[in-house]
Amino acid sequence: MSITMKTECLTGLLLGAVALSLPACASTPQEKNFQLNSQDISPLRMMANKQEYNSFGCNGSNVSPAISWTGAPPGTKSFALMVYDPNAPTGSGFWQWQMINIPASETSLKEGAGDVNRKVAPKGAVQMRNDYGFYGYGGPCPPQGSVHLYEFVLHALDVDKVSVPKDASGALTGYVVNAHTIDTATITAPFARGL
């Protein structure tokens, strides 16, 4: 085969590949259906003193925010809510709250659902131990003078129940949840003490 023929073949293949990829480039991204919503928290304003932790120098009420969601993907069998501070000065972030085995029929968590004593979490949902060392919601408490971004991530899962020991670490729970995640919906909410 001559160099000219090889060049023509490669040029044809390249043009074919470009032609096939053009429709993908021209398409507009679809809006994500799975959405997490809250009247209590927002990326556009600081979390309230009501959500702030009530120890370690913080003086909030430690009440978990009300959240709701829409557009769960097909095949969702349960949900898990993971609340994480990636800015915590621990070298590995900080798990504020993990609730697993939320039934697929649920579309919201009431305010205060993170308090295991109030018993307002959905039936069947399991509160895991946070990095403060207790079960349920532990609100934000960043070092004085710093703004931290708290990630509220709802996972749509392909299993009815996440199988982890009750005393599993946040990292282990996160690992198993991520292994079964179909899709996620997120609100990232800022907080700083005294603002």
C-alpha positions in Angstrom: 0.0 0.0 0.0 1.4 3.4 -1.0 1.9 6.3 1.5 -0.8 8.2 -0.4 -3.3 5.4 0.1 -2.4 5.1 3.8 -2.8 8.8 4.2 -6.2 8.8 2.5 -7.4 5.8 4.6 -6.3 7.5 7.9 -7.9 10.8 6.8 -11.1 9.0 6.0 -11.1 7.2 9.4 -10.4 10.5 11.2 -13.1 12.4 9.3 -15.6 9.5 10.1 -14.7 9.6 13.8 -15.2 13.4 13.8 -18.5 13.1 12.0 -19.8 10.5 14.5 -18.8 12.7 17.5 -20.4 15.9 16.2 -24.0 15.1 17.3 -22.7 14.5 20.8 -21.0 17.9 20.8 -24.0 19.7 19.5 -26.4 18.2 22.0 -27.3 20.3 25.1 -26.8 18.8 28.5 -30.0 17.6 30.1 -31.2 19.0 33.3 -30.7 16.6 36.2 -34.0 15.2 37.5 -32.8 14.1 40.9 -32.9 17.2 43.1 -32.4 17.9 46.8 -34.3 20.9 48.3 -34.6 22.6 51.6 -36.1 25.8 53.0 -33.6 25.5 55.9 -30.2 25.3 54.1 -29.0 26.8 50.8 -25.7 27.3 49.0 -26.6 31.0 49.0 -26.7 31.7 52.7 -25.0 30.6 56.0 -26.7 27.8 57.9 -28.6 29.1 60.9 -27.7 28.9 64.6 -30.5 26.4 64.8 -28.4 23.8 62.8 -25.1 24.6 64.6 -23.7 22.1 67.0 -24.1 22.7 70.8 -20.7 21.7 72.2 -17.0 22.1 71.4 -17.3 25.9 71.7 -20.4 26.1 69.5 -23.7 27.2 71.0 -26.4 26.2 68.4 -29.5 24.1 68.8 -28.1 21.1 66.8 -31.4 20.6 64.9 -31.1 18.9 61.6 -32.7 20.8 58.7 -35.8 19.7 56.8 -35.0 18.4 53.4 -37.0 17.0 50.5 -36.2 15.5 47.1 -37.7 14.8 43.7 -36.9 12.9 40.6 -35.4 9.7 42.1 -33.9 7.6 39.3 -35.6 4.3 38.2 -34.4 1.3 40.2 -34.1 3.2 43.5 -34.7 0.8 46.4 -33.7 3.0 49.2 -31.9 6.3 50.1 -28.9 7.3 52.2 -28.2 10.8 53.4 -24.5 11.6 54.0 -23.5 15.0 55.5 -19.8 15.7 55.4 -17.4 18.6 56.1 -14.5 18.2 53.7 -12.9 21.3 55.2 -12.5 20.0 58.7 -8.9 20.2 60.0 -8.7 16.4 60.6 -6.8 15.4 57.5 -9.8 13.3 56.4 -12.9 15.6 56.7 -15.7 15.1 59.2 -18.9 13.1 59.1 -21.7 15.2 60.6 -24.6 12.9 59.9 -25.3 9.6 58.1 -28.8 8.1 57.8 -29.2 4.9 55.8 -32.0 2.6 54.8 -34.4 5.4 54.1 -37.3 3.7 52.3 -37.7 4.4 48.6 -41.3 5.6 49.2 -40.0 8.6 51.2 -39.5 12.0 49.6 -38.5 14.1 52.7 -36.9 14.3 56.1 -38.6 16.4 58.7 -36.7 19.1 60.7 -35.1 17.3 63.6 -35.1 13.9 62.0 -31.4 13.6 63.0 -32.3 13.5 66.7 -32.6 9.8 67.6 -34.7 10.7 70.7 -37.4 12.6 68.8 -38.2 9.6 66.6 -39.3 11.6 63.6 -37.0 9.8 61.1 -38.8 7.6 58.5 -39.7 4.1 59.8 -36.9 1.7 59.0 -34.2 4.4 58.6 -31.0 3.9 60.5 -28.9 6.7 62.1 -25.2 6.0 62.1 -22.6 7.3 64.4 -21.1 10.7 63.4 -17.6 11.8 64.0 -18.6 13.5 67.3 -19.1 10.0 68.5 -22.9 9.7 68.9 -25.7 8.5 66.6 -27.7 11.0 64.5 -27.1 14.6 63.4 -24.1 16.6 64.7 -24.3 20.2 63.4 -21.5 22.3 62.0 -18.8 23.6 64.4 -15.9 24.8 62.3 -12.9 26.5 63.9 -13.5 30.2 64.8 -12.9 32.5 61.9 -13.3 30.0 59.1 -16.1 29.2 56.6 -16.7 25.6 56.0 -18.9 24.1 53.2 -21.1 21.2 54.4 -22.1 18.7 51.8 -25.6 17.2 52.2 -25.6 14.4 49.7 -28.7 12.1 49.2 -27.8 8.8 47.5 -30.4 6.8 45.5 -29.4 3.2 46.1 -29.9 -0.1 44.3 -30.5 -2.1 47.5 -33.3 -2.0 50.1 -30.8 -2.0 53.0 -27.2 -1.1 53.4 -25.5 -3.8 55.3 -22.9 -2.3 57.7 -22.4 -2.9 61.5 -24.3 -0.4 63.7 -21.0 1.0 64.9 -19.4 1.2 61.5 -17.1 4.2 60.8 -18.3 7.0 58.6 -15.7 5.9 56.0 -16.9 2.3 55.9 -20.6 3.4 55.7 -19.6 5.8 52.9 -17.8 3.1 51.1 -20.7 0.7 51.1 -23.2 3.5 50.2 -21.1 4.6 47.3 -20.8 1.0 46.0 -24.6 0.9 45.7 -25.3 4.5 44.4 -27.3 4.9 41.3 -27.4 8.7 41.5 -26.9 11.6 44.0 -28.5 14.9 44.7 -26.6 17.5 46.7 -26.9 20.8 48.6 -23.6 22.4 49.7 -24.3 24.8 52.6 -21.8 27.2 54.2 -21.4 27.9 57.9 -19.1 30.0 60.0 -19.4 30.7 63.7 -20.6 34.1 64.8 -21.9 35.3 61.4 
